[in-house]
Amino acid sequence: MFAKLETFPAPLLELVAEATRSAKAVPPLFPLSASVAVNPFLGQASEPLAVTAARMARVAGTRITPERAQWAHQFETGKILEDDLRAALAAFDGQFGRPGLADVKAALGNPAPVPKALPTVAELAADVSGVDWPGLIEDRIGVWAASHFDQGQALWQPNRSGGAFAAWREFASRDLTPEIHGLTGFGAFVAASSRSHWRAIGRACETLGLSTAAAETAFHRWLITLGGWAQYARGLLWQAELDGKGDNTVTELLAIRMVYDEALFGLYEEQIAAKWADTVTRHETAVTPDRDMIIDAVLQDAVERAEQRRLSQAIATSAGPAPQAQDRPKLQAAFCIDVRSEVFRRALEAQDQGIATIGFAGFFGLASAHQAEASDVVEARGPVLLPAAIASNAKESEARDLDQRYAARAKRAWGRFKLAAVSSFAFVEAAGPVYAGKLLRDSLAAGSKQAAGPAPRLDAAIGLEDRIGMAHAILGAMSLTDNFAPVVMLAGHGAGVTNNPHESALHCGACGGHAGDVNARLLAGLLNDTEVRAGLAAKGISIPDDTIFVPALHNTTTDAVTLYDGDVPKGAHAEDLTRLRGWLDAAGLLARAERAARLPRADSGGDLMRRAKDWAELRPEWGLAGCRAFIAAPRYRTKASGLSGQAFLHSYDWRSDDGFGVLELIMTAPVVVASWISLQYYGSSVAPALFGGGNKLLHNVAGGIGVLEGNGGSLRPGLPWQSVHDGEGLQHDPLRLSVVIEAPREAMTAVLERHAGVRELFDNRWLHLIAMDTEGRLAWRYSGGLRWEPFGQEPDAERAIAAE
């Protein structure tokens, strides 16, 4: 990643190291075409909530815990008990001091102080000049970045050779806007700066008197001011590292931002030097939470313990002994672990006692680099945590593919012409009436179905033995190794919405922000292969000859399910498939009725069909808002719990998991993906200005990669406000995810010992880990440091304080 570091002097090497760490302190942002939920605290996983609260107060001036009034109401109504507060206090690390119970209860009646970030040079310069230098810098970097990072939305593409810093130097040396506002000679200043962004950072640090000790949070502060641009660059670094490469874009953006402040310091040094020196000194101090931050962290833990208590009661009410050996099921239906699937699974199971559902990560174990029909683009159809392990495509004949590719290119070119600055107004004037008909057709097409397209195929270079191995591993991970039903439905999921730049964020996160149809169809094709089945039989998994695997797509916006029955032998199980369609239609009615009760202005379940195609609808669905738990256990543990679409459900039977390889996979992949989703909803709810996507009504797409709120400035990461708020209140309780797994504690401890990154999520309580016992009860809580304590029997706070 860092070429020729040995040529740098030692002080600069230290600054390079700090800049590299700061680059990873911001979360990645993925482009709109394949956006997935991201943990906004990814760079702070190694520290607890209270310390991160102090860090974000310093670098962003933002609270990252909910308003106390939200929890005060729950305490007054009895949802949070005094015992929950005591348990949270007892569990709190006393390193920074431990408040008393009376302090915490008193704080519920008082708003927490609003933090203020340490100022940048631009902010100090604005105070003495009256010029909005921070706003101007955000605007000028935004204008350049929207062009530099554009992914084909613009007709004209700038020169990108040499990297981001080189491209910006070319732009900024000719940009007169700063000079017009009083930054005389800025163009010449930029032109005279080093071509090496590392040396530019070093020179700016020297000019600004920034020590290595101050650099950690000072660099982070500058990156925060870049908003989504820094996060998009972090996404480029994430993907590069996944491919075994490097990328300097984040630190190049840091250099760009520092050059502006270096120039401003030269202009206003006499007026701001003393205040800036004080700022540097404060950056040099250790990040330490104050008492209010500690109290808020205790409150957050108490609220989550209260929720875990309710979850324990709900599961205990429905828990029972393992079912006896049953007759062959009529249908087995595998859905993604997504919380939206929980509602539909319950509705489907209610149709017949012979229906069994399975929860499994929606990429179905096939992280594929997929090339769609008539496309030059290779899509990553798997979790962003993993590199693509296989290749697949949906090509038919070369002639058909070529014809469709020409048509797709023409459509894209026409779209770019419509959006181009020169032609857009004239186009709207001339073609607007024509598009009235299209808008009407789209709005009335709520129940229409698109052609399925050719079935995707695995790369022919994947040999039979590898295919058999893949099938064997996937079925084992699904706990689906015997007693196969005549029909096994594999249902990926996607969101059918219109006029929504964030559509991909409603698709399957495990499929890289794409719908899960490709992965479901790939797995069905693999498991329907007679040669693969013969190989599975030799490995101990015998699939009956009359079993077919049918791929499907669950539309989470309408709860309609599309069967890709054209992928299976024609005429196979015709009666079974007809009956399945009836079950799916009836389940859809039930699921829509349940979800409509929560959505604003959704008078009935039937109204959800219309909302999906309404180009003016701000809330076609709630997505994963409300998620709060991840449960890996046999389905019978949760089947009667009524989890209200708030839990990720992964089927898992530890008794069949020889060596606990499946447990390790669950804890290191699906659990981590679910934590990203949970914490993105958390961050977008508690700190919408920092981690949220802004107001949908003001969104403009920039470069095809993200949205601006208005017509300029920084990209807005995270979820739009309408995705977590109904106009009157939050629709997502900001809770860190509670992970419940039925497995021996020793096995889970061994996984944590082998995976430090996963362990620190639990040790620092970005996630909670709870072990379910063989009776289906929440029995043990992971307390950090590879230790466990009985669930519901936490030590008393007073004894913990006395022990210290």
Secondary structure, 3 states (H helix, E strand, C coil): CCCCHHHCCHHHHHHHHHHHHHHCCCCCCCCHHHCCCCCCCHHHCCCCHHHHHHHHHHHHCCCCCCCHHHHHHHHHCCCCCHHHHHHHHHHCCHHHCCCCHHHHHHHCCCCCCCCCCCCCHHHHHHHHHCCCHHHHHHHHHHHHHHHHCCCCCCCCCCCCCCCHHHHHHHHHCCCCHHHHCCCCCHHHHHHCCCCCHHHHHHHHHHHHCCCHHHHHHHHHHHHHHCCHHHHHHHHHHHHHHHCCCCCCHHHHHHHHHHHHHHHHHHHHHHHHHHHHHHHHHHHHCCCCCCHHHHHHHHHHHHHHHHHHHHHHHHHHHHCCCCCCCCCCCCEEEEECCCHHHHHHHHHHHCCCCCEEEEECCCCCCCCEEEECCCCCCEEEECCCCCCCCEEEECCCCHHHHHHHHHHHHHHHHHHHHHHCCCCHHHHHHHHHHHHHHHHHHHHHCCCCCCCCCCCCEECCCCCHHHHHHHHHHHHHHCCCCCCCCCEEEEEEEECCCCCCCCHHHHCEHHHCCECCHHHHHHHHHHHHCHHHHHHHHHCCCCCCCCCEEEEEEEECCCCEEEECHHHCCCCCCHHHHHHHHHHHHHHHHHHHHHHHCCCCCCCCCCHHHHHHHCCCCCCCCCCCCCCCEEEEECHHHCCCCCCCCCEEEEECCHHHCHHHHHHHHHHHCHHHHHHHHHHHHHHHHHCHHHHCCECHHHEEEECCCEEEECCCCCCECCCEHHHCECCCCECCCCCCCEEEEECCHHHHHHHHHHCHHHHHHHHCCCCEEEEECCCCCEEEEEEECCEEEECCCCCCHHHHHHHC
